[in-house]
């Protein structure tokens, strides 16, 4: 199997770092609205990849996060007149329901962004310190050249 490596901009043979273990991390949905086709596509593609790797004998740990803090969530909470946590729970349940209907397996781990804020802030500091990002009015942006 070949995988596209965005660092080299080439297809390269898949070589696990620590066979037979393979870790797959997928950036999941921001939970402020119902699932759409783009969410379903990503979920199906990576579920098929996980199943294929398992079929090939790899011990796969599949992680897909939920972004449970975002301006869109806060805005939706204001629109619906409920706390932001209510928006998160409502749309996480809706997403799980939709994935089950599509026959998509549940990831092994489903962390929430809010559970890892110290690590996220440290990563942001690191990319700023290395010059891969810059700040404007309190927001952080990736440098296109990086």
N, C-alpha and C positions, 0 to 999 in steps of 0.2 A: 504494500500500500504506500502511496505517496501522499504527502501533505504539503500544502502551499505554505512556505515560510515567508512571512511578510518582511523579515529582516534582510533576507537575501533576495527576495522577489523571485523565488524559484520554487518549483516542485521538488521535494526531496524525499528520499525514502524515510518512512516512519521508523524511528529507532527510539524505543523507550529509554528513559534515563535509568530506571531501576527495575528491569524486567524480573518477574512477570507483572509487576505493578505499573499501572498507568493512571495518572490523574487527569481528569478533564474538568476544566472550569469554564463556565459559560455565564456571561453577564445576562442576568434575567430581566424581568419586566419592572417598570416603575408602576406601582399599583395605585392608579388614580382613576382608571376607567376599565371598561370591559375589554376582553381579549380581542385582538384583531388578527388579520391574516399574517402579518409580519411576525407576531408573537408565535402563532401556530407553526409557521415555517421553521423558525429557529428551534423551537421545542422538538419538532419532528426530526429535523436534520441531526441534532445532537443526540436524540434518543436512538436513532438508527446507528449512529457512530458508536455509542456506548454498547449497544447490542452486538454490533459487528465485532468490536474489540473483545467482548466477552466470549463470543462464538469462537474467536481465534485463540482463546485460551488465556487472555490477559485478565488480571484481577483489577477491575476498573473501579475507581472512586470518582463518582460523578457529582460535581458541585455546581449548583445554579443559584445565584443570589436573588434576593428581592431588594429593589431600591425602595425603601419605605420612608424616605425623607426627601422631599423635593418641593419646589414652589408649586408644581402642578397639583400635588396632594393637598397642600395648604389651601390653594384656590378652590379645589373641588370641595373641601370641607366647608369653606365659607358658602359656596353655592348650595350645598345640601343641608347646611345648618347643623352639622355634626362635628365632633372632634376629629382631628386629623387621624388619630388612631382608629377611629371607626371607619374612615375611608379605607385605610390600609387593610383592616380585617375583612371588610366587605369585598374588596377587589382581589385580595389574595384567595379568598374562598371561591370567588367567581372564576379566577384563573385555574385553580386546582380542579374545579368542576369541569371546565372546558377541556382541560388536558386529559382528564379521565375519559370524557366522551370521545376524544380523538384516539384513545388507546395509548397515549404517551405515558411511559413509566415515570415514577416519582424519583427525583434525584436522591442520592444517598445523603446529601447534606444540602440544606436550604437556608443559608445564613441571611440575616437581614442587615442592611447597611448600618442601621442604628446600633447593632450589637458590636460593631467594629470601628466606631468613630475614632478612637485614639490611633489605631493602625492607619486609617485613611488619612488622618491629619499628618501623621509622620511621613507617609508616602508623598503627600503634597509638599511637605517641607523638603524632602529629598529631591524631588524633580525641580523645585524652585532653586535649591542650592546648586544643582548641577546645570542650571541654565536651560532646562528643557521646557520651562514654563515661565510666565510672567504674571504680575498682578496689575489690575486696573480697577480702581474704586472698590477694593475689597474682594473682587472676583479673581480667580486664577484661570489662565488660558494656556493651553499647550502651544509651544512655538511650532509653526508649520515646518520650519527647517529641521526640527529635531526629529 
